[in-house]
Amino acid sequence: MKRIVLLTVMMALAAPLMAQEEPGPAPPERDPRTPIIRYLDLSPSQVQAWDDLLQERHDQAAPLRQRAQEIQAELKQLMEAEEPEPTAVGELIIARRDVARQLAEVHRGYAEEFRTTILNEEQARRLHFIRRAEKVQRLIPVFRRFGLLAPAPRSGGDESITAPAQQESAGSAPGLRAPR
């Protein structure tokens, strides 16, 4: 009897949860691009243009990724043979390299088009700042270890990734802004 009552109560509590609509697209605060959107201060029309560009990149890269997987499977099959055919293996390795180069070119084209067709001049400067910072990022722990940089902040927020204008109004550290 207790089991029936418990089961009935559990079903009654679960029914409203199961009746809810399926979640739609993630709200903007759950969009993994939100830090980028905030830092670059992208408008809704720029975000839409970025969505279109992402779709274009996906459409261009998908067949190349598929081909890379096919080449890898063929290469694996050849290498499992007792005596792999060297010419066939070499051809597949060259084909895999060529596909990787094509994928890299798709990415370069995407990144360049993002910078030149979506961003305004100030936003492009902010992106350039991030690209430069990426190049020296690995040096920061070494500089910290020798006391040439202050210890890393321990805050859990993402206030340091807002656009410079938003940082100034929020009173954030000016050293985290992109150069103007």
SVG drawing of the C-alpha trace seen along z (x, -y; Angstrom):
<svg xmlns="http://www.w3.org/2000/svg" viewBox="-2 -55 64 65">
<polyline fill="none" stroke="black" stroke-width="0.4" points="0.0,0.0 2.8,-2.4 4.5,-1.7 1.3,-2.5 0.9,-5.8 4.6,-6.7 4.4,-5.8 1.2,-7.9 2.8,-10.9 6.0,-10.6 3.9,-10.5 1.9,-13.5 5.0,-15.5 6.7,-14.4 3.6,-15.0 4.0,-18.8 7.7,-18.4 7.0,-15.9 4.2,-18.2 6.5,-21.1 7.5,-22.1 10.8,-21.0 13.4,-23.7 14.0,-25.9 17.2,-27.7 19.4,-28.6 18.7,-32.0 21.4,-34.5 23.0,-34.2 23.5,-30.5 25.0,-31.1 28.7,-30.1 29.5,-33.1 28.1,-35.5 31.6,-36.6 32.6,-37.3 29.4,-39.2 29.8,-41.3 33.5,-41.9 33.2,-42.9 29.9,-44.7 28.2,-43.0 24.8,-44.3 21.9,-41.8 22.4,-42.3 26.1,-41.4 25.2,-38.3 22.8,-37.3 25.5,-37.9 27.9,-35.8 25.3,-33.0 25.1,-33.0 28.9,-33.0 29.1,-30.0 26.6,-28.1 28.5,-28.8 31.7,-27.6 29.9,-24.5 28.6,-23.8 32.1,-24.2 33.9,-22.1 31.4,-19.2 32.3,-17.5 36.0,-18.0 35.7,-16.5 33.7,-13.6 36.5,-13.0 39.1,-13.2 37.3,-10.5 37.1,-8.3 40.8,-8.8 41.6,-7.9 39.5,-4.7 41.1,-3.7 44.5,-4.3 43.7,-2.3 42.5,0.6 45.7,0.5 47.9,0.4 46.2,3.4 47.3,5.5 50.3,7.8 52.3,5.8 50.7,2.5 51.1,1.2 53.6,-1.7 52.3,-3.7 48.7,-3.5 49.6,-4.5 51.7,-7.4 48.8,-8.6 46.4,-8.5 48.8,-10.4 49.2,-13.1 45.4,-13.2 44.9,-13.6 47.4,-16.5 45.6,-18.1 42.2,-17.9 43.7,-19.3 45.1,-22.3 41.6,-22.8 40.0,-22.8 42.6,-25.3 41.8,-27.5 38.1,-27.3 38.9,-28.4 41.2,-31.3 38.5,-32.5 35.9,-32.4 38.0,-34.3 39.0,-36.9 35.4,-37.4 34.2,-37.7 36.8,-40.5 36.3,-42.3 32.5,-42.0 31.0,-41.9 33.1,-44.0 33.5,-47.7 37.0,-49.3 36.8,-49.4 35.6,-45.8 38.4,-44.7 40.9,-46.4 39.5,-44.5 39.7,-41.2 43.3,-42.0 44.1,-42.7 42.8,-39.2 44.8,-37.6 48.0,-39.3 47.2,-38.3 46.8,-34.7 50.4,-34.7 51.9,-35.7 49.4,-33.8 51.8,-31.0 54.3,-33.5 52.0,-34.8 52.5,-31.9 56.3,-32.2 56.2,-36.0 53.9,-35.3 56.3,-32.7 59.1,-35.2 57.0,-37.9 56.9,-40.1 53.1,-40.0 50.6,-40.1 49.0,-36.8 45.9,-35.8 42.7,-37.4 40.4,-34.9 37.0,-36.3 34.6,-33.9 32.8,-36.4 33.3,-37.2 33.3,-41.0 36.7,-41.2 35.3,-40.0 32.9,-42.9 33.5,-45.5 35.8,-48.4 32.9,-50.9 31.0,-48.5 34.1,-48.0 34.5,-51.8 30.9,-52.2 31.2,-49.3 34.5,-50.6 36.5,-47.5 40.2,-47.5 41.3,-49.6 44.2,-47.3 41.9,-44.6 40.7,-46.8 41.7,-46.4 44.0,-49.1 42.3,-52.0"/>
</svg>
